[in-house]
Amino acid sequence: MKLFGTPGSPFVRKVRVFLAEKNIAYDYIVARASTPDSPVPSFNPLAKIPTLVRDDGRALYDSPVIVEYLDAFGSGPKLIPEDFESRIEVKRWEALCDGIAEATVAINHEYREPTEKQRSAAWFSKQQSKIDRSLVFLEKDLGKNDWCFGGRLTLADICTGYALGYLDYALPDYEWRSKHPALAQLALRLKSRPSFIGNDHSANR
């Protein structure tokens, strides 16, 4: 199978870490969806990354659908529980972390605009509040546990790790660790895993 994406995308990193934890072989094709000659729109009509093209040529998008599909393959353990309630809980973590990443992407992209073209302070505050509130929820839910849910590594941990890692990458001046020590410890532990080390935002540029 082939994965289209860029190292700077937090959602691509999420899928790549998942692939590594599942020990699934794949071809990683660095491609932006927005360039005129991009192959992505021919597989994904939304022209977004990540896009996964299966061996039979059919494509999957976006990251929640891709990881759901991938969990059925590879030699690594299941990362999404089969029990309904547990599954929904892990997917709830995923939704919250994806939301953090989306808000972070929005802020990061806006900072790249000339000052006179940037959105209002109220807009920035709204996006930042999404991140702040979400981190409070994650810290409370994690508590004193080593893992986000179920006492072992799951998709919830992968999502938390990639979202926090992207915060550090895209908004380096945002200091979140002192307010959320449990998340800080989890992020440190995840950062040392081979799946995260081999798929950071600076790799394979």
N, C-alpha and C positions, 0 to 999 in steps of 0.2 A: 504494500500500500504506500501511498504518497501523501505527505503532509505539506501543504503550502502555507507559508507564513513568514514572519520576520522575527529576528531575535528581540526587537524592542517591544513586541506585542505581549502584554501580560497573559492574554488568553491563549496565545500560541505556547507560551511557556507552561501554562497549566496542562495542556495536552501533552507536551513533550515530557514533562515530569511523570505524568500518568503512564505514558508509553514506556518510560524507563523502569518504573516500578513494576510494570506488568511483563517486562522483558520481551517486548514486541519489536521485531525488526521492521524498519520502514525507511523510505527515502525522504529526506528533508529537503524541500525545494524552497530556497529563499526567494520570495516573490511578494512584491507589494501589490495590493489590489487596485491601486489608483493610477498606476503607470499605464500609458497608452498601449504598450505591448504585453501587459500582464496576462498570464494564462488563467488567472483566477476566475474572471467573469464567465469563462466558457464552462466552468464546472459549477460555480455558485452564482446564480442570477442576482444575488444581493451584493456581489463583489466585495465580500468581506473575508477576513482571515480570523481564525484558522479554517481551512477547508481540507477535509480528508477525502482522498480518492481511493476507493477500494480496488482490489485486484480485478474486479469485473468491470471497472470503469465508472461505477456509480459513485456519486459524491455525497458526503455528509457535512452538515454545518448546523449550528455553531457549536461552541465548545461543550455545553451540557449534553447535547445529542452525541457528539463524538466520543466523549468519555463513557457515556452509557453503553455505546456500541463496543468500545474497546474492552470493557470489563469482562466480556465473554471470551476474550482471547488471551494468549500469552501464558507463561508459566508462573507468573507472579500471583499472589493471593488476590481474592476478590476484594475490591476497594469500595464497592457499593453494596451494602447489606441486602440480602434477599427478603428478610422479614419486612413487611410493609411499613410498620411504624418506624423501625430503625432506618429504613431506606428514606422515608420522608424526612426524618431528622437530619440525615447526612445531606440530603438535597437542600434542606433549609440553610445549612451552613454554606453550601455552594452558592445559593442565591444571594446570601448576605455578602459573601466575599466577592462575588462577581460585581455586586453593586458598589462595593468599595473601589474596585478596580475601574469601573466605569466612571465614577466621580473623579478619580485620580487622573484618568486619561483626559477627561474634559478640562480639568484645571491645567494640566500640563500643556495641552494643545493651546489653550487660551493664553498662557504665558508666552508662547512663541510668537504671538501676534504683536505688532507694534503697540506701544502703550495707548496711543490715541484710538486704536481700534478694539481694544479689549472691552469685555463686558463690564457691567457695573459692579461695584463693591458688594452689592446685595446678592448678585449672582454668585460671586466667589464664595460668599458666606453661606449661601444655600448648599453649594456643593461640599464645602468643608464640613458643614453640619451633618451631612449624610455620613461622611467618614467618621467623624467624632462619635456620633451616636452608635454607629455600627461597631466600633471598637469597644465601646462600653458593654454592649450586648455580648460580644465575643469573649471579653475578659470575664464577665460574670458566668457565662455558660461553661467556659473552660475550667474556672475555679482552680482547684489544686490537682486536677487530673493531668496525667502525662500526655494524653491524647485527647482530641476534641470529642470523640464519641466512641463508645464501645470498648475502650481499653486497648486499642491497637490502631495502627495507621489505617486511615480510610481516605476517601475523597475529601472529607471535611478538612483533614490536616493538609492535604495537598493544596486545597483552595486557600486555606488560611496562610500557608507558607508563601504561595505565589502572590497573594494580595499584599501581604506585609512587605515582601521583597520588592514589589513594584512601587510601594509607597517610598521606600528608601531610594529607589532608582530614579523615580520621576519627581519626587518632592523631598529632596535631601534635607531641606531646612525644617521639615515637619518633625517635631520631636514627640513621639508617641510612647516610647518605652517606659519612661518614668511613671506614667499614669497607668500603664498596663503591664506590670511585671510578669504576669503569667504568660501573656502573649509573647513578651520579649524572650522568655526562656524557651518557649516552643519554637519561635522563629530561629533562635540560635541552634537548637537541636536539629531542626529541619535543614538549615543551611549547610550542615556538615554531611548530609546524606549525598551519596554519589549522584542520585537522580537530580538533585538541585544544583550541585556543583557543576555537573556537565551540561546544564541547560540554563545558565544564567543569561542575563540580558546582554552581556558583552561577548558571549560565545558565538562563533560561526558567523560573524558579521561579514 
